[in-house]
Amino acid sequence: MRGPGPAIVTRLKQLEGHLEQENPVLLSTVQSFRELDTVAYDMGLLGADESYAMKIPWWPLITILGTFSAGKSTFINHYLGLKLQRSGNQAVDDRFTVICYSSGSNSHALPGVALDSDPRFPFYKVSGEIEKVAAGEGSRIDAYLQLKTTTSLALRGKILIDSPGFDADAQRTSTLKITDHIIDLSDLVLIFFDARHPEPGAMRDTLDHLVTSTINRTDSGKFLYILNQLDTAAREDNPEELVAAWQRAIGERGLTAGRFFTIYNEEAASPIPDEALRKRFERKRDTDLAEIHERMEQVEVERAYRIVGTMEKTARSFPEKVVPALQQMITRWRKRTLIGDALVVLLIGAGFIALTRRLGQWDGIRLNAAWWDRLTASPTSIYFTALVALLLFLAIHFTMRRISAKSLKGAAERLGRQMGIRGSLGDAFLSNTKPWRSIFSSTPAGWKRRNRRRIQRILDDADRYVQELNDRFTNPSGDTVAEPSPAPRDEGHQTAVDSDAPAAVQAVKTD
């Protein structure tokens, strides 16, 4: 039976230490994640250095997506109140940038390996995912990621991710893979478009990936679609038509959720001579910016629901996805093994007949009978012959079991990715092909009654966690209740930071 390694045990304790002050509800979920890990260890889905709790970011996460020159960096700098990201009309940064708060006096820029090697951040071991879609690119993680720290209090308690543009990207396949990864993890996604491009139809590929692929998601409400730099439309005869063209372009992709905003940055805006038009543009901009900033401030709440939702989704995946997938692979393995057994036995039988015929054992019925008489004259000979035949068959059978299992591991991994299963379905499948397990067993290894009860208990706890979160933020009865007090902030507190972590990484505060 597998179990968590020392590193995972330490990280979970550090995580609990942080959540004890910040959010007691989320503190309880760590124990539920431990229960999930136990089931996954038993079934072979997770290794000793893995935990479901370490596969999700525990910080509120905001992602900024969009095209080149759509004003993403200008928006980020304005939100932070300082110039952290480079901005311009051309592509000025072709990497994903993770931005988080630091209590230090200066900002720092760290290479992508700082993110790929740190389980506290949303890009932990993403180099392996890049390698799967683009061979050789996983070792070039610094070309895809960087970590920046900022002293801006606006970002305290949150993580912001700035993405490269989607058009004209030489590393498009890997970039889209990373984009899909962070979209899944994010609590809020801001998608920027450039109002200076009057023909949204010319950006069909970008719209398809940023809009079409998101509309059927259960969390589609976390997407905000922003038409930026609207000040450039003020000189048009009918600026409203430009906005309507973008709304139609997005609507044609079937958008039914999310919000559409129109904004511009006053510091980088073109002058609007018509005072009445300028005031109308400013009112619309200020209203939309206020709503966007309010959503960005609310990610703390959305983060809590997201983590509970992830826990529940992972628990449900065991009976709904993992077990059926393993049963499917076990059936394929059993069929392949039995066919292999039959073929090898037939070949051995044919070889035996050919050899005995060559030795003259089949030359006439009388000789055959004499040969059989000699063989059966002693019972010991019969038993010895049967034992040799049995041992030969077992050797053949277990060899075929092993060969068949190895040949199907890759298919199991692909099936796991296709079904969105967290963990290694290939390793879990191999756990079911051990020599001591019957080839005719239909119940996957580790899926015992005790673990089924664990999963049901986790699902019951998920409902309770949601109710506790609702109690913190809602009051349908109208009774007077005490507001949940904010978590105390300890200036010296570090969140789940290893004592031997690099000093630059330890400077990152994400309280």
C-alpha positions as CSV (number, residue, x, y, z in Angstrom):
1,M,0.0,0.0,0.0
2,R,1.4,3.4,-1.0
3,G,1.3,6.5,1.1
4,P,2.5,10.1,1.1
5,G,6.2,10.8,1.2
6,P,7.8,13.1,3.8
7,A,7.9,16.1,1.4
8,I,4.1,15.9,0.9
9,V,3.4,15.5,4.6
10,T,5.5,18.6,5.3
11,R,3.8,20.7,2.6
12,L,0.3,19.8,3.8
13,K,1.2,20.7,7.3
14,Q,2.5,24.1,6.1
15,L,-0.6,24.6,4.1
16,E,-2.8,23.9,7.1
17,G,-0.7,26.4,9.1
18,H,-1.5,29.1,6.6
19,L,-5.2,28.3,6.3
20,E,-5.8,28.1,10.0
21,Q,-5.7,31.9,10.2
22,E,-6.9,32.7,6.7
23,N,-10.0,30.4,6.1
24,P,-11.1,27.7,8.5
25,V,-13.5,26.2,5.9
26,L,-10.6,25.6,3.5
27,L,-8.5,24.2,6.4
28,S,-11.1,21.4,6.7
29,T,-10.8,20.6,3.1
30,V,-7.2,19.7,3.5
31,Q,-8.2,16.7,5.5
32,S,-10.7,15.7,2.7
33,F,-7.9,16.0,0.2
34,R,-5.9,13.6,2.4
35,E,-8.7,11.1,2.2
36,L,-8.8,11.5,-1.6
37,D,-5.0,10.9,-1.7
38,T,-5.5,7.7,0.4
39,V,-7.9,6.3,-2.2
40,A,-5.6,7.3,-5.0
41,Y,-2.6,5.7,-3.4
42,D,-4.5,2.5,-2.9
43,M,-5.6,2.5,-6.6
44,G,-2.1,3.5,-7.9
45,L,-3.2,6.9,-9.3
46,L,-0.7,8.9,-7.3
47,G,2.9,8.4,-6.3
48,A,4.4,9.0,-2.9
49,D,5.5,12.5,-4.0
50,E,2.1,13.6,-5.2
51,S,-1.1,14.9,-3.6
52,Y,-4.3,16.2,-5.0
53,A,-4.0,19.2,-2.7
54,M,-0.7,20.1,-4.4
55,K,-2.3,19.9,-7.9
56,I,-4.4,23.0,-7.4
57,P,-3.4,26.6,-6.6
58,W,-4.6,27.7,-3.1
59,W,-4.2,31.4,-3.9
60,P,-6.9,33.4,-5.7
61,L,-5.9,33.3,-9.3
62,I,-6.7,35.9,-12.0
63,T,-5.6,35.4,-15.6
64,I,-5.3,38.0,-18.3
65,L,-5.6,36.7,-21.9
66,G,-5.9,38.4,-25.3
67,T,-4.2,39.4,-28.5
68,F,-1.0,41.4,-29.0
69,S,-1.3,45.1,-28.4
70,A,-4.8,44.7,-26.8
71,G,-3.6,46.7,-23.8
72,K,-3.2,43.9,-21.3
73,S,0.1,45.2,-19.8
74,T,-1.2,48.8,-19.6
75,F,-4.3,47.5,-17.7
76,I,-2.1,45.5,-15.3
77,N,0.2,48.5,-14.6
78,H,-2.8,50.7,-14.0
79,Y,-4.3,48.2,-11.6
80,L,-1.1,47.8,-9.7
81,G,-0.4,51.5,-9.6
82,L,3.1,51.1,-10.9
83,K,4.9,50.2,-14.2
84,L,5.8,46.6,-13.9
85,Q,4.9,45.2,-17.3
86,R,6.4,46.5,-20.6
87,S,3.8,47.9,-23.0
88,G,3.7,48.8,-26.6
89,N,2.1,48.3,-30.0
90,Q,4.3,45.3,-30.8
91,A,4.8,42.1,-29.0
92,V,7.0,43.1,-26.0
93,D,6.7,39.9,-24.0
94,D,6.3,36.4,-25.3
95,R,6.2,34.5,-22.0
96,F,3.5,33.9,-19.4
97,T,4.3,36.1,-16.4
98,V,3.1,35.1,-12.9
99,I,2.9,38.3,-10.8
100,C,2.5,38.1,-7.0
101,Y,3.0,40.4,-4.0
102,S,6.3,40.7,-2.1
103,S,6.9,42.6,1.1
104,G,10.4,43.5,-0.1
105,S,11.3,47.0,-1.2
106,N,12.0,46.0,-4.8
107,S,10.4,44.0,-7.5
108,H,12.1,40.9,-8.8
109,A,12.1,38.9,-12.0
110,L,12.8,35.2,-11.7
111,P,13.1,32.5,-14.4
112,G,10.5,29.9,-15.3
113,V,12.1,27.1,-13.4
114,A,11.1,29.0,-10.2
115,L,7.5,28.2,-11.2
116,D,8.0,24.7,-12.7
117,S,9.7,23.5,-9.6
118,D,7.5,25.0,-6.9
119,P,4.2,23.2,-6.1
120,R,2.8,26.4,-4.5
121,F,2.3,27.9,-8.0
122,P,-0.1,27.0,-10.8
123,F,2.7,26.0,-13.2
124,Y,4.2,23.2,-11.1
125,K,5.8,20.6,-13.5
126,V,4.1,22.2,-16.5
127,S,7.3,21.4,-18.4
128,G,6.1,17.8,-18.6
129,E,2.9,18.9,-20.2
130,I,4.7,21.1,-22.7
131,E,7.0,18.2,-23.6
132,K,3.9,16.0,-24.5
133,V,2.7,18.5,-27.1
134,A,6.1,19.8,-28.3
135,A,9.0,17.4,-28.0
136,G,12.2,19.1,-26.7
137,E,10.3,22.2,-25.5
138,G,9.9,21.1,-21.9
139,S,13.6,21.8,-21.2
140,R,13.1,25.4,-22.5
141,I,10.7,26.3,-19.7
142,D,12.4,29.7,-19.2
143,A,11.2,30.6,-22.8
144,Y,7.6,30.1,-21.7
145,L,7.4,31.3,-18.0
146,Q,8.7,33.9,-15.7
147,L,7.9,35.0,-12.1
148,K,7.7,38.6,-11.1
149,T,7.1,40.1,-7.6
150,T,5.6,43.5,-6.9
151,T,5.3,45.7,-3.9
152,S,1.8,46.8,-4.9
153,L,-0.7,46.2,-2.2
154,A,-3.5,45.9,-4.8
155,L,-2.2,42.4,-5.5
156,R,-1.8,41.3,-1.9
157,G,-3.6,38.0,-1.4
158,K,-3.9,37.3,-5.2
159,I,-1.9,36.0,-8.1
160,L,-2.1,37.6,-11.5
161,I,-1.0,35.9,-14.7
162,D,-0.2,37.9,-17.8
163,S,-0.2,35.9,-21.0
164,P,1.5,36.4,-24.4
165,G,-0.6,37.4,-27.3
166,F,-2.4,34.7,-29.4
167,D,-1.7,35.9,-32.9
168,A,1.7,35.5,-34.5
169,D,3.1,33.3,-31.8
170,A,5.9,31.0,-33.0
171,Q,5.3,28.7,-30.0
172,R,1.5,28.5,-30.6
173,T,0.9,24.9,-29.8
174,S,2.7,25.0,-26.4
175,T,1.2,28.4,-25.6
176,L,-2.3,27.1,-26.1
177,K,-1.6,24.1,-24.0
178,I,-0.4,26.3,-21.1
179,T,-3.4,28.6,-21.7
180,D,-5.9,25.8,-21.3
181,H,-4.1,24.7,-18.2
182,I,-4.3,28.1,-16.5
183,I,-7.9,28.7,-17.6
184,D,-8.9,25.5,-15.7
185,L,-7.1,26.7,-12.6
186,S,-8.2,30.4,-12.6
187,D,-10.9,32.0,-10.5
188,L,-11.3,34.9,-12.9
189,V,-10.3,35.2,-16.6
190,L,-10.1,38.6,-18.3
191,I,-10.1,38.3,-22.1
192,F,-8.9,41.5,-23.9
193,F,-9.6,42.5,-27.5
194,D,-8.3,45.5,-29.3
195,A,-10.9,48.1,-30.5
196,R,-8.4,49.4,-33.0
197,H,-9.0,46.3,-35.1
198,P,-12.3,47.2,-36.8
199,E,-12.8,43.8,-38.4
200,P,-13.2,41.1,-35.6
201,G,-13.9,38.6,-38.4
202,A,-10.2,38.7,-39.3
203,M,-9.3,37.3,-35.9
204,R,-11.4,34.2,-36.3
205,D,-8.8,31.7,-34.9
206,T,-8.2,33.8,-31.8
207,L,-11.9,34.3,-31.2
208,D,-12.5,30.6,-31.7
209,H,-10.0,29.6,-29.0
210,L,-10.8,32.4,-26.5
211,V,-14.6,32.3,-26.9
212,T,-15.8,29.1,-28.6
213,S,-13.8,26.8,-26.3
214,T,-15.2,28.5,-23.2
215,I,-18.9,28.8,-23.8
216,N,-19.8,25.2,-22.8
217,R,-17.8,25.2,-19.6
218,T,-19.7,24.9,-16.3
219,D,-17.6,27.8,-15.0
220,S,-18.2,30.1,-18.0
221,G,-19.4,32.9,-15.7
222,K,-15.8,33.5,-14.6
223,F,-14.9,34.9,-18.1
224,L,-15.0,38.7,-18.7
225,Y,-14.7,39.8,-22.3
226,I,-13.1,43.3,-22.6
227,L,-13.0,45.5,-25.6
228,N,-10.0,47.8,-24.7
229,Q,-8.8,51.1,-26.1
230,L,-12.3,52.2,-27.0
231,D,-11.1,55.8,-27.1
232,T,-9.8,55.1,-30.7
233,A,-13.5,54.7,-31.7
234,A,-14.5,58.2,-30.5
235,R,-13.7,59.7,-33.9
236,E,-15.9,57.3,-35.7
237,D,-19.3,58.5,-37.1
238,N,-21.0,55.8,-35.0
239,P,-18.7,54.4,-32.3
240,E,-21.6,52.2,-31.0
241,E,-21.4,50.2,-34.3
242,L,-17.8,49.2,-33.5
243,V,-18.9,47.8,-30.1
244,A,-21.9,46.1,-31.7
245,A,-19.6,44.5,-34.3
246,W,-17.5,42.9,-31.6
247,Q,-20.5,41.8,-29.7
248,R,-21.9,40.1,-32.8
249,A,-18.6,38.4,-33.5
250,I,-18.5,37.0,-30.0
251,G,-22.2,36.1,-30.1
252,E,-21.8,34.2,-33.3
253,R,-19.5,31.9,-31.4
254,G,-22.5,31.0,-29.3
255,L,-21.6,33.0,-26.2
256,T,-24.3,32.8,-23.6
257,A,-22.5,33.7,-20.4
258,G,-19.8,36.0,-19.2
259,R,-19.8,39.8,-19.4
260,F,-18.8,42.2,-22.2
261,F,-17.0,45.5,-21.2
262,T,-15.7,48.5,-23.0
263,I,-12.8,50.4,-21.5
264,Y,-9.7,52.4,-22.2
265,N,-6.8,53.8,-20.2
266,E,-7.0,57.5,-19.7
267,E,-3.2,58.0,-19.5
268,A,-2.7,56.4,-22.9
269,A,-5.9,57.6,-24.5
270,S,-6.3,59.6,-27.6
271,P,-7.9,63.1,-27.0
272,I,-11.6,63.3,-27.5
273,P,-12.4,66.9,-28.6
274,D,-16.2,66.6,-28.3
275,E,-16.8,67.2,-24.5
276,A,-20.2,65.6,-24.5
277,L,-18.8,62.5,-26.2
278,R,-15.8,62.4,-23.9
279,K,-18.0,62.5,-20.8
280,R,-20.1,59.7,-22.2
281,F,-17.1,57.6,-22.9
282,E,-15.7,58.3,-19.4
283,R,-18.9,57.4,-17.7
284,K,-19.0,54.1,-19.5
285,R,-15.3,53.4,-18.9
286,D,-15.5,54.2,-15.2
287,T,-18.6,52.0,-14.7
288,D,-17.1,49.1,-16.5
289,L,-13.7,49.4,-14.8
290,A,-15.4,49.6,-11.4
291,E,-17.2,46.3,-12.1
292,I,-14.1,44.6,-13.4
293,H,-12.1,45.7,-10.3
294,E,-14.9,44.6,-8.0
295,R,-14.8,41.1,-9.6
296,M,-11.0,41.1,-9.2
297,E,-11.5,41.8,-5.5
298,Q,-14.0,39.1,-5.1
299,V,-11.7,36.3,-6.2
300,E,-11.0,35.4,-2.6
301,V,-14.6,34.2,-2.3
302,E,-14.6,32.5,-5.7
303,R,-11.3,30.8,-4.8
304,A,-13.0,29.1,-1.8
305,Y,-15.8,27.7,-3.9
306,R,-13.4,26.7,-6.7
307,I,-11.3,24.6,-4.3
308,V,-14.4,22.9,-2.8
309,G,-15.7,22.3,-6.3
310,T,-12.4,20.8,-7.4
311,M,-12.4,18.5,-4.4
312,E,-16.0,17.3,-5.2
313,K,-15.2,16.9,-8.9
314,T,-12.2,14.8,-8.1
315,A,-14.1,12.6,-5.7
316,R,-16.9,12.1,-8.2
317,S,-14.4,11.1,-10.9
318,F,-13.5,7.9,-9.0
319,P,-16.8,6.1,-9.5
320,E,-17.8,8.0,-12.7
321,K,-14.5,7.9,-14.6
322,V,-11.6,6.1,-12.9
323,V,-13.3,2.8,-12.2
324,P,-15.1,2.5,-15.6
325,A,-11.8,3.5,-17.4
326,L,-9.9,0.8,-15.4
327,Q,-12.5,-1.8,-16.0
328,Q,-12.3,-1.0,-19.7
329,M,-8.5,-1.4,-19.7
330,I,-8.7,-4.5,-17.7
331,T,-11.1,-6.1,-20.2
332,R,-8.8,-5.2,-23.0
333,W,-5.8,-6.6,-21.1
334,R,-7.7,-9.9,-20.3
335,K,-8.7,-10.4,-23.9
336,R,-5.2,-9.7,-25.2
337,T,-3.6,-12.0,-22.6
338,L,-6.0,-14.9,-23.3
339,I,-5.5,-14.6,-27.0
340,G,-1.8,-14.5,-26.5
341,D,-2.0,-17.6,-24.2
342,A,-4.0,-19.5,-26.9
343,L,-1.7,-18.6,-29.7
344,V,1.5,-19.6,-27.7
345,V,-0.1,-22.9,-26.6
346,L,-1.1,-23.7,-30.2
347,L,2.4,-22.9,-31.4
348,I,4.0,-25.1,-28.7
349,G,1.5,-27.9,-29.4
350,A,2.3,-27.6,-33.1
351,G,6.0,-27.6,-32.4
352,F,5.6,-30.7,-30.1
353,I,3.7,-32.6,-32.8
354,A,6.3,-31.7,-35.5
355,L,9.2,-32.7,-33.2
356,T,7.6,-36.1,-32.3
357,R,6.8,-36.8,-35.9
358,R,10.3,-36.1,-36.8
359,L,11.5,-38.6,-34.2
360,G,9.1,-41.2,-35.6
361,Q,6.7,-41.2,-32.7
362,W,3.7,-41.0,-35.1
363,D,4.7,-43.8,-37.5
364,G,1.8,-46.2,-37.1
365,I,-0.8,-46.8,-34.4
366,R,1.1,-49.7,-32.9
367,L,4.2,-47.6,-32.2
368,N,2.1,-44.9,-30.8
369,A,0.4,-47.3,-28.5
370,A,3.7,-48.7,-27.4
371,W,4.9,-45.3,-26.7
372,W,1.8,-44.5,-24.6
373,D,2.2,-47.8,-22.8
374,R,5.7,-46.9,-21.8
375,L,4.7,-43.5,-20.6
376,T,1.8,-44.7,-18.5
377,A,3.6,-47.7,-17.0
378,S,4.6,-45.5,-14.1
379,P,2.2,-43.0,-12.4
380,T,5.2,-40.9,-11.5
381,S,5.8,-40.2,-15.2
382,I,2.3,-39.0,-15.6
383,Y,2.6,-36.6,-12.7
384,F,6.0,-35.4,-13.8
385,T,4.7,-34.7,-17.3
386,A,1.6,-32.9,-16.0
387,L,3.7,-30.8,-13.7
388,V,6.1,-29.8,-16.5
389,A,3.1,-28.9,-18.7
390,L,1.6,-26.8,-15.9
391,L,4.8,-25.0,-15.2
392,L,5.3,-24.3,-18.9
393,F,1.8,-23.0,-19.2
394,L,2.1,-20.7,-16.2
395,A,5.4,-19.3,-17.5
396,I,3.8,-18.6,-20.8
397,H,0.7,-17.1,-19.1
398,F,2.5,-14.7,-16.8
399,T,4.9,-13.7,-19.6
400,M,1.9,-12.8,-21.7
401,R,0.2,-10.9,-18.8
402,R,3.3,-8.8,-18.4
403,I,3.8,-8.1,-22.1
404,S,0.1,-7.3,-22.6
405,A,0.1,-4.9,-19.7
406,K,3.1,-3.0,-20.8
407,S,1.7,-2.7,-24.3
408,L,-1.5,-1.2,-23.0
409,K,0.0,1.3,-20.5
410,G,0.3,4.1,-23.1
411,A,-3.3,3.6,-24.1
412,A,-4.4,3.8,-20.5
413,E,-2.5,7.1,-20.1
414,R,-4.2,8.5,-23.2
415,L,-7.6,7.4,-22.0
416,G,-6.9,9.1,-18.7
417,R,-6.0,12.4,-20.3
418,Q,-9.0,12.1,-22.6
419,M,-11.4,11.6,-19.7
420,G,-9.7,14.4,-17.6
421,I,-8.7,12.0,-14.8
422,R,-6.3,13.5,-12.3
423,G,-3.4,11.1,-11.7
424,S,-1.7,8.4,-13.7
425,L,-4.3,6.0,-15.1
426,G,-1.4,4.0,-16.6
427,D,0.1,3.3,-13.2
428,A,-3.3,2.5,-11.8
429,F,-3.9,0.0,-14.6
430,L,-0.5,-1.7,-14.0
431,S,-1.6,-2.1,-10.3
432,N,-4.3,-4.4,-11.6
433,T,-2.0,-6.6,-13.6
434,K,0.2,-7.8,-10.7
435,P,0.9,-11.5,-10.7
436,W,-1.1,-12.1,-7.5
437,R,-4.3,-10.6,-9.0
438,S,-6.7,-12.8,-10.9
439,I,-7.0,-12.0,-14.5
440,F,-10.8,-12.4,-14.2
441,S,-11.2,-9.9,-11.4
442,S,-13.6,-7.1,-12.4
443,T,-13.1,-4.8,-9.4
444,P,-10.1,-2.5,-9.8
445,A,-7.3,-2.8,-7.3
446,G,-7.9,-0.5,-4.3
447,W,-11.6,0.1,-5.1
448,K,-12.6,-1.7,-1.9
449,R,-15.6,-1.0,0.3
450,R,-13.7,1.2,2.7
451,N,-12.5,3.5,-0.1
452,R,-16.0,3.7,-1.5
453,R,-17.2,4.9,1.9
454,R,-14.4,7.4,1.9
455,I,-15.5,8.9,-1.4
456,Q,-19.1,9.1,-0.2
457,R,-17.9,10.8,3.0
458,I,-15.9,13.4,1.0
459,L,-19.0,14.1,-1.2
460,D,-21.1,14.7,1.9
461,D,-18.3,16.9,3.3
462,A,-18.3,19.0,0.1
463,D,-22.0,19.8,0.5
464,R,-21.3,20.8,4.1
465,Y,-18.3,23.0,3.1
466,V,-20.5,24.8,0.6
467,Q,-23.1,25.5,3.2
468,E,-20.5,26.9,5.6
469,L,-19.2,29.2,2.8
470,N,-22.8,30.3,2.1
471,D,-23.3,31.1,5.8
472,R,-20.2,33.4,5.7
473,F,-21.5,35.4,2.7
474,T,-25.3,35.1,2.7
475,N,-28.2,35.6,5.1
476,P,-31.5,34.7,3.4
477,S,-33.4,34.9,6.7
478,G,-32.4,38.5,7.3
479,D,-31.4,37.8,10.9
480,T,-28.5,39.9,12.3
481,V,-25.3,37.9,12.1
482,A,-21.8,38.9,12.8
483,E,-19.7,39.6,9.7
484,P,-16.9,37.1,9.2
485,S,-13.8,38.8,10.4
486,P,-10.9,39.1,8.0
487,A,-8.0,36.8,8.6
488,P,-5.2,38.6,10.6
489,R,-2.3,39.5,8.5
490,D,1.1,38.7,9.8
491,E,3.8,40.7,8.0
492,G,6.4,38.1,8.6
493,H,4.2,35.1,7.6
494,Q,5.2,33.0,4.7
495,T,2.8,30.7,3.0
496,A,4.0,27.1,2.8
497,V,7.6,28.2,2.2
498,D,10.3,25.6,2.6
499,S,13.2,26.7,4.8
500,D,15.7,25.7,2.1
501,A,13.9,27.6,-0.7
502,P,15.8,30.3,-2.6
503,A,15.7,33.6,-0.9
504,A,14.1,35.3,-3.9
505,V,11.3,32.8,-3.8
506,Q,10.8,33.2,-0.1
507,A,10.4,36.9,-0.6
508,V,7.1,36.2,-2.3
509,K,4.2,36.9,0.0
510,T,0.8,35.6,-0.9
511,D,-1.2,36.0,2.3
